[in-house]
């Protein structure tokens, strides 16, 4: 089965940010686009981009993690796995989904010293929504500069793991 891997960058980043460049070099088949504007505008682009795709493995960073989580909540049947990096699930935009229960595999990496997106409320929300959650609080800050490249991306981005 072929999986479609997608990386969604954060609010003030782009497809040319550190993570986008890393994924493009290591996984040339990964969909890595630029998102601009409001959440609504970004979600419209994401929905258009993925409208004919299934078996998705979504990787979202910060605001992109929020986008990936919202997409999964709306299109759970298309998403096989979520990998969220310091996801901004604590924003009001995720509140409509806070009572939803999802059983897809979700992995979260969050820096203990994140001063942009607080880890504690995100973990609490994620634990409620995602029943199949693997949560990793790492010694890092919001961009996960120290630990990001050390994650086992080959395994994380496999559809069967």
KESEBA-161409 format. One record per residue (C-alpha): residue in one letter; chain; z negated, x, y. Coordinates in pm, 1 decimal. Example, Ala and Ser with C-alpha at 12.3 -4.5 7.8 and 13.67 -1.06 7.14 Angstrom:
// KESEBA-161409
<pt><code>a</code><unit>A</unit><w>-780.0</w><u>1230.0</u><v>-450.0</v></pt>
<pt><code>s</code><unit>A</unit><w>-714.0</w><u>1367.0</u><v>-106.0</v></pt>
//
This chain:
// KESEBA-161409
<pt><code>x</code><unit>A</unit><w>0.0</w><u>0.0</u><v>0.0</v></pt>
<pt><code>x</code><unit>A</unit><w>91.0</w><u>133.6</u><v>342.4</v></pt>
<pt><code>x</code><unit>A</unit><w>-170.1</w><u>113.0</u><v>612.5</v></pt>
<pt><code>x</code><unit>A</unit><w>-105.1</w><u>106.7</u><v>984.3</v></pt>
<pt><code>x</code><unit>A</unit><w>-339.8</w><u>336.5</u><v>1173.1</v></pt>
<pt><code>x</code><unit>A</unit><w>-403.7</w><u>264.6</u><v>1540.7</v></pt>
<pt><code>x</code><unit>A</unit><w>-607.3</w><u>455.2</u><v>1798.7</v></pt>
<pt><code>x</code><unit>A</unit><w>-731.0</w><u>269.0</u><v>2109.0</v></pt>
<pt><code>x</code><unit>A</unit><w>-860.6</w><u>491.8</u><v>2388.9</v></pt>
<pt><code>x</code><unit>A</unit><w>-1145.2</w><u>421.4</u><v>2628.8</v></pt>
<pt><code>x</code><unit>A</unit><w>-1145.9</w><u>268.9</u><v>2975.1</v></pt>
<pt><code>x</code><unit>A</unit><w>-1084.1</w><u>583.4</u><v>3178.4</v></pt>
<pt><code>x</code><unit>A</unit><w>-891.3</w><u>775.9</u><v>2914.5</v></pt>
<pt><code>x</code><unit>A</unit><w>-532.5</w><u>758.6</u><v>2792.6</v></pt>
<pt><code>x</code><unit>A</unit><w>-317.2</w><u>838.6</u><v>2492.7</v></pt>
<pt><code>x</code><unit>A</unit><w>-319.0</w><u>1196.5</u><v>2628.1</v></pt>
<pt><code>x</code><unit>A</unit><w>-698.6</w><u>1228.4</u><v>2614.6</v></pt>
<pt><code>x</code><unit>A</unit><w>-876.9</w><u>1461.1</u><v>2370.7</v></pt>
<pt><code>x</code><unit>A</unit><w>-894.1</w><u>1206.0</u><v>2089.5</v></pt>
<pt><code>x</code><unit>A</unit><w>-536.8</w><u>1081.9</u><v>2137.5</v></pt>
<pt><code>x</code><unit>A</unit><w>-404.0</w><u>1438.3</u><v>2127.2</v></pt>
<pt><code>x</code><unit>A</unit><w>-614.3</w><u>1513.8</u><v>1817.0</v></pt>
<pt><code>x</code><unit>A</unit><w>-490.4</w><u>1205.2</u><v>1629.2</v></pt>
<pt><code>x</code><unit>A</unit><w>-127.0</w><u>1254.6</u><v>1733.4</v></pt>
<pt><code>x</code><unit>A</unit><w>-130.2</w><u>1611.7</u><v>1599.3</v></pt>
<pt><code>x</code><unit>A</unit><w>-309.6</w><u>1531.6</u><v>1274.2</v></pt>
<pt><code>x</code><unit>A</unit><w>-165.2</w><u>1185.2</u><v>1198.1</v></pt>
<pt><code>x</code><unit>A</unit><w>187.3</w><u>1162.1</u><v>1344.9</v></pt>
<pt><code>x</code><unit>A</unit><w>232.3</w><u>809.6</u><v>1204.0</v></pt>
<pt><code>x</code><unit>A</unit><w>-65.8</w><u>675.7</u><v>1400.2</v></pt>
<pt><code>x</code><unit>A</unit><w>9.2</w><u>425.6</u><v>1678.0</v></pt>
<pt><code>x</code><unit>A</unit><w>-133.0</w><u>568.1</u><v>2001.4</v></pt>
<pt><code>x</code><unit>A</unit><w>-47.6</w><u>378.6</u><v>2320.9</v></pt>
<pt><code>x</code><unit>A</unit><w>-172.9</w><u>369.6</u><v>2678.9</v></pt>
<pt><code>x</code><unit>A</unit><w>-374.5</w><u>69.1</u><v>2795.0</v></pt>
<pt><code>x</code><unit>A</unit><w>-432.6</w><u>-16.2</u><v>3160.3</v></pt>
<pt><code>x</code><unit>A</unit><w>-580.0</w><u>-294.7</u><v>3366.2</v></pt>
<pt><code>x</code><unit>A</unit><w>-830.5</w><u>-561.6</u><v>3274.8</v></pt>
<pt><code>x</code><unit>A</unit><w>-959.5</w><u>-625.9</u><v>2925.3</v></pt>
<pt><code>x</code><unit>A</unit><w>-742.2</w><u>-937.2</u><v>2912.7</v></pt>
<pt><code>x</code><unit>A</unit><w>-430.4</w><u>-737.0</u><v>2998.5</v></pt>
<pt><code>x</code><unit>A</unit><w>-519.7</w><u>-463.3</u><v>2749.9</v></pt>
<pt><code>x</code><unit>A</unit><w>-581.0</w><u>-719.3</u><v>2474.4</v></pt>
<pt><code>x</code><unit>A</unit><w>-247.3</w><u>-890.6</u><v>2546.8</v></pt>
<pt><code>x</code><unit>A</unit><w>-71.5</w><u>-555.6</u><v>2497.4</v></pt>
<pt><code>x</code><unit>A</unit><w>-268.0</w><u>-482.9</u><v>2179.1</v></pt>
<pt><code>x</code><unit>A</unit><w>-190.6</w><u>-828.4</u><v>2038.7</v></pt>
<pt><code>x</code><unit>A</unit><w>181.3</w><u>-783.3</u><v>2114.4</v></pt>
<pt><code>x</code><unit>A</unit><w>183.6</w><u>-433.8</u><v>1965.9</v></pt>
<pt><code>x</code><unit>A</unit><w>23.5</w><u>-544.1</u><v>1641.1</v></pt>
<pt><code>x</code><unit>A</unit><w>178.7</w><u>-890.9</u><v>1608.5</v></pt>
<pt><code>x</code><unit>A</unit><w>397.4</w><u>-791.5</u><v>1312.1</v></pt>
<pt><code>x</code><unit>A</unit><w>150.8</w><u>-546.5</u><v>1153.2</v></pt>
<pt><code>x</code><unit>A</unit><w>-106.7</w><u>-588.1</u><v>879.0</v></pt>
<pt><code>x</code><unit>A</unit><w>-334.4</w><u>-364.4</u><v>672.5</v></pt>
<pt><code>x</code><unit>A</unit><w>-461.4</w><u>-215.5</u><v>997.1</v></pt>
<pt><code>x</code><unit>A</unit><w>-707.9</w><u>68.2</u><v>1030.2</v></pt>
<pt><code>x</code><unit>A</unit><w>-826.9</w><u>55.2</u><v>1389.9</v></pt>
<pt><code>x</code><unit>A</unit><w>-1002.1</w><u>345.2</u><v>1559.7</v></pt>
<pt><code>x</code><unit>A</unit><w>-1148.2</w><u>251.6</u><v>1897.6</v></pt>
<pt><code>x</code><unit>A</unit><w>-1332.8</w><u>472.2</u><v>2143.2</v></pt>
<pt><code>x</code><unit>A</unit><w>-1581.1</w><u>321.9</u><v>2391.6</v></pt>
<pt><code>x</code><unit>A</unit><w>-1391.9</w><u>39.6</u><v>2570.4</v></pt>
<pt><code>x</code><unit>A</unit><w>-1124.4</w><u>84.2</u><v>2302.0</v></pt>
<pt><code>x</code><unit>A</unit><w>-1399.5</w><u>22.8</u><v>2046.4</v></pt>
<pt><code>x</code><unit>A</unit><w>-1473.5</w><u>-305.5</u><v>2219.4</v></pt>
<pt><code>x</code><unit>A</unit><w>-1100.8</w><u>-389.5</u><v>2204.4</v></pt>
<pt><code>x</code><unit>A</unit><w>-1076.8</w><u>-298.2</u><v>1833.8</v></pt>
<pt><code>x</code><unit>A</unit><w>-1384.8</w><u>-508.5</u><v>1751.5</v></pt>
<pt><code>x</code><unit>A</unit><w>-1251.9</w><u>-810.8</u><v>1944.5</v></pt>
<pt><code>x</code><unit>A</unit><w>-912.6</w><u>-773.9</u><v>1774.5</v></pt>
<pt><code>x</code><unit>A</unit><w>-1082.4</w><u>-761.9</u><v>1432.1</v></pt>
<pt><code>x</code><unit>A</unit><w>-1293.0</w><u>-1068.5</u><v>1512.9</v></pt>
<pt><code>x</code><unit>A</unit><w>-977.1</w><u>-1259.2</u><v>1609.3</v></pt>
<pt><code>x</code><unit>A</unit><w>-747.2</w><u>-1123.4</u><v>1336.2</v></pt>
<pt><code>x</code><unit>A</unit><w>-980.5</w><u>-1027.9</u><v>1052.5</v></pt>
<pt><code>x</code><unit>A</unit><w>-718.7</w><u>-1099.5</u><v>788.1</v></pt>
<pt><code>x</code><unit>A</unit><w>-497.6</w><u>-819.6</u><v>926.5</v></pt>
<pt><code>x</code><unit>A</unit><w>-766.0</w><u>-552.8</u><v>962.7</v></pt>
<pt><code>x</code><unit>A</unit><w>-872.0</w><u>-343.2</u><v>664.1</v></pt>
<pt><code>x</code><unit>A</unit><w>-1115.6</w><u>-112.8</u><v>841.0</v></pt>
<pt><code>x</code><unit>A</unit><w>-1271.9</w><u>-38.5</u><v>1179.7</v></pt>
<pt><code>x</code><unit>A</unit><w>-1387.3</w><u>301.8</u><v>1299.4</v></pt>
<pt><code>x</code><unit>A</unit><w>-1569.7</w><u>271.2</u><v>1629.9</v></pt>
<pt><code>x</code><unit>A</unit><w>-1669.5</w><u>565.3</u><v>1847.5</v></pt>
<pt><code>x</code><unit>A</unit><w>-1952.4</w><u>478.8</u><v>2089.7</v></pt>
<pt><code>x</code><unit>A</unit><w>-1812.0</w><u>124.0</u><v>2113.5</v></pt>
<pt><code>x</code><unit>A</unit><w>-1896.9</w><u>-80.4</u><v>2423.5</v></pt>
<pt><code>x</code><unit>A</unit><w>-2014.2</w><u>-382.4</u><v>2221.4</v></pt>
<pt><code>x</code><unit>A</unit><w>-2300.6</w><u>-428.6</u><v>2468.6</v></pt>
<pt><code>x</code><unit>A</unit><w>-2064.4</w><u>-563.9</u><v>2736.2</v></pt>
<pt><code>x</code><unit>A</unit><w>-2057.6</w><u>-936.9</u><v>2810.6</v></pt>
<pt><code>x</code><unit>A</unit><w>-1696.4</w><u>-948.2</u><v>2686.3</v></pt>
<pt><code>x</code><unit>A</unit><w>-1825.6</w><u>-918.3</u><v>2327.1</v></pt>
<pt><code>x</code><unit>A</unit><w>-2085.2</w><u>-1197.7</u><v>2361.6</v></pt>
<pt><code>x</code><unit>A</unit><w>-1845.5</w><u>-1470.9</u><v>2233.8</v></pt>
<pt><code>x</code><unit>A</unit><w>-1822.1</w><u>-1276.0</u><v>1906.2</v></pt>
<pt><code>x</code><unit>A</unit><w>-2191.0</w><u>-1183.2</u><v>1870.9</v></pt>
<pt><code>x</code><unit>A</unit><w>-2260.9</w><u>-1466.4</u><v>1625.3</v></pt>
<pt><code>x</code><unit>A</unit><w>-1956.9</w><u>-1396.8</u><v>1408.3</v></pt>
<pt><code>x</code><unit>A</unit><w>-2000.7</w><u>-1241.3</u><v>1062.5</v></pt>
<pt><code>x</code><unit>A</unit><w>-1738.2</w><u>-995.3</u><v>942.5</v></pt>
<pt><code>x</code><unit>A</unit><w>-1731.3</w><u>-831.9</u><v>600.4</v></pt>
<pt><code>x</code><unit>A</unit><w>-1468.7</w><u>-561.4</u><v>655.0</v></pt>
<pt><code>x</code><unit>A</unit><w>-1577.1</w><u>-196.2</u><v>636.9</v></pt>
<pt><code>x</code><unit>A</unit><w>-1693.7</w><u>-70.5</u><v>976.9</v></pt>
<pt><code>x</code><unit>A</unit><w>-1798.8</w><u>285.3</u><v>1056.8</v></pt>
<pt><code>x</code><unit>A</unit><w>-1964.8</w><u>364.8</u><v>1388.7</v></pt>
<pt><code>x</code><unit>A</unit><w>-2035.9</w><u>708.2</u><v>1533.2</v></pt>
<pt><code>x</code><unit>A</unit><w>-2258.5</w><u>702.6</u><v>1840.8</v></pt>
<pt><code>x</code><unit>A</unit><w>-2414.7</w><u>990.1</u><v>2032.5</v></pt>
<pt><code>x</code><unit>A</unit><w>-2792.0</w><u>989.3</u><v>2057.0</v></pt>
<pt><code>x</code><unit>A</unit><w>-2757.6</w><u>1118.5</u><v>2416.3</v></pt>
<pt><code>x</code><unit>A</unit><w>-2494.4</w><u>866.2</u><v>2526.8</v></pt>
<pt><code>x</code><unit>A</unit><w>-2565.7</w><u>777.7</u><v>2889.4</v></pt>
<pt><code>x</code><unit>A</unit><w>-2263.8</w><u>545.4</u><v>2925.3</v></pt>
<pt><code>x</code><unit>A</unit><w>-2299.1</w><u>305.6</u><v>2630.2</v></pt>
<pt><code>x</code><unit>A</unit><w>-2659.3</w><u>279.6</u><v>2505.3</v></pt>
<pt><code>x</code><unit>A</unit><w>-2678.6</w><u>326.0</u><v>2125.6</v></pt>
<pt><code>x</code><unit>A</unit><w>-2973.1</w><u>92.4</u><v>2051.0</v></pt>
<pt><code>x</code><unit>A</unit><w>-2821.8</w><u>-240.4</u><v>2168.0</v></pt>
<pt><code>x</code><unit>A</unit><w>-2483.4</w><u>-149.8</u><v>2018.2</v></pt>
<pt><code>x</code><unit>A</unit><w>-2643.2</w><u>-80.9</u><v>1679.8</v></pt>
<pt><code>x</code><unit>A</unit><w>-2833.5</w><u>-409.2</u><v>1697.1</v></pt>
<pt><code>x</code><unit>A</unit><w>-2519.5</w><u>-610.9</u><v>1780.3</v></pt>
<pt><code>x</code><unit>A</unit><w>-2305.1</w><u>-427.1</u><v>1524.3</v></pt>
<pt><code>x</code><unit>A</unit><w>-2565.5</w><u>-477.4</u><v>1249.3</v></pt>
<pt><code>x</code><unit>A</unit><w>-2560.9</w><u>-850.7</u><v>1313.9</v></pt>
<pt><code>x</code><unit>A</unit><w>-2181.3</w><u>-891.6</u><v>1327.1</v></pt>
<pt><code>x</code><unit>A</unit><w>-2059.4</w><u>-638.3</u><v>1070.1</v></pt>
<pt><code>x</code><unit>A</unit><w>-2209.3</w><u>-692.2</u><v>724.9</v></pt>
<pt><code>x</code><unit>A</unit><w>-2041.5</w><u>-381.3</u><v>578.8</v></pt>
<pt><code>x</code><unit>A</unit><w>-2156.9</w><u>-131.5</u><v>844.2</v></pt>
<pt><code>x</code><unit>A</unit><w>-2196.4</w><u>243.9</u><v>814.5</v></pt>
<pt><code>x</code><unit>A</unit><w>-2375.7</w><u>357.5</u><v>1131.6</v></pt>
<pt><code>x</code><unit>A</unit><w>-2412.5</w><u>724.6</u><v>1229.7</v></pt>
<pt><code>x</code><unit>A</unit><w>-2630.4</w><u>827.7</u><v>1523.4</v></pt>
<pt><code>x</code><unit>A</unit><w>-2518.6</w><u>1184.3</u><v>1593.5</v></pt>
<pt><code>x</code><unit>A</unit><w>-2647.2</w><u>1465.8</u><v>1814.2</v></pt>
<pt><code>x</code><unit>A</unit><w>-2391.6</w><u>1420.3</u><v>2088.4</v></pt>
<pt><code>x</code><unit>A</unit><w>-2313.3</w><u>1239.3</u><v>2413.5</v></pt>
<pt><code>x</code><unit>A</unit><w>-2072.8</w><u>956.7</u><v>2497.8</v></pt>
<pt><code>x</code><unit>A</unit><w>-1738.6</w><u>1138.3</u><v>2446.5</v></pt>
<pt><code>x</code><unit>A</unit><w>-1865.3</w><u>1280.8</u><v>2114.0</v></pt>
<pt><code>x</code><unit>A</unit><w>-1718.6</w><u>1619.1</u><v>2214.0</v></pt>
<pt><code>x</code><unit>A</unit><w>-1942.4</w><u>1818.4</u><v>1979.5</v></pt>
<pt><code>x</code><unit>A</unit><w>-1901.5</w><u>1611.5</u><v>1663.7</v></pt>
<pt><code>x</code><unit>A</unit><w>-1570.6</w><u>1419.5</u><v>1686.1</v></pt>
<pt><code>x</code><unit>A</unit><w>-1353.4</w><u>1679.4</u><v>1512.5</v></pt>
<pt><code>x</code><unit>A</unit><w>-1613.8</w><u>1735.2</u><v>1237.6</v></pt>
<pt><code>x</code><unit>A</unit><w>-1584.7</w><u>1381.1</u><v>1094.8</v></pt>
<pt><code>x</code><unit>A</unit><w>-1395.8</w><u>1348.0</u><v>766.4</v></pt>
<pt><code>x</code><unit>A</unit><w>-1095.0</w><u>1179.1</u><v>925.7</v></pt>
<pt><code>x</code><unit>A</unit><w>-877.0</w><u>1209.4</u><v>614.4</v></pt>
<pt><code>x</code><unit>A</unit><w>-1125.8</w><u>996.8</u><v>420.3</v></pt>
<pt><code>x</code><unit>A</unit><w>-1207.8</w><u>765.8</u><v>712.7</v></pt>
<pt><code>x</code><unit>A</unit><w>-839.0</w><u>687.2</u><v>770.5</v></pt>
<pt><code>x</code><unit>A</unit><w>-762.9</w><u>616.2</u><v>405.2</v></pt>
<pt><code>x</code><unit>A</unit><w>-729.3</w><u>248.8</u><v>332.3</v></pt>
<pt><code>x</code><unit>A</unit><w>-920.6</w><u>266.5</u><v>4.5</v></pt>
<pt><code>x</code><unit>A</unit><w>-1229.9</w><u>447.6</u><v>124.2</v></pt>
//
